[in-house]
Amino acid sequence: MRSPSKTDRAGRSPVSMSAVAKARATGRWAEIMFRALSARVARRWRFVSFRGASEGEWRGVVDIVAIRKNTSRPLNTKLRPGDLFDIVLVQVKGGGARGPSQDDCRRLRELGRIYRAKRVVQFHWRKGVWARFSVLDQRTLRWLPATSVEIFG
């Protein structure tokens, strides 16, 4: 007798799930793991996810925006502490998803410049194997290993 296997929301076993459904589930779990691992050190940060109507991926290279109030004294005398924000742009990859192309990295760098993001981050998670944070080097467009403490601490 076979042991019962885990099922998705529709009651299907992972074996019977389509590739699209598996990718959607893996992407969703990668985001959940990102939030869980980041929340340990990112107490003041809020995470805004951009998932589609059916909880799948949406257009664009940024999956999550992390934002917090910046309470340091602004250089602009018209502003007060707490008026500005710190922003981190995050791209989430799950399972065997390929990393971003050079064009994607250029787009992420440009978005970082436009929004004046503190960092552009990639989180890649593979179930039961690893969870990795990387930061985009703005000059070389290479992903450098990082920790959640370095990013959100």
Secondary structure as UniProt FT lines:
FT   TURN            9..10
FT   HELIX           14..16
FT   HELIX           19..39
FT   TURN            40..41
FT   TURN            43..44
FT   STRAND          46..49
FT   TURN            53..54
FT   STRAND          64..70
FT   TURN            77..78
FT   TURN            81..82
FT   STRAND          84..94
FT   TURN            95..96
FT   HELIX           102..115
FT   STRAND          119..126
FT   TURN            127..129
FT   STRAND          130..136
FT   TURN            138..140
FT   STRAND          143..146
FT   HELIX           148..152
//
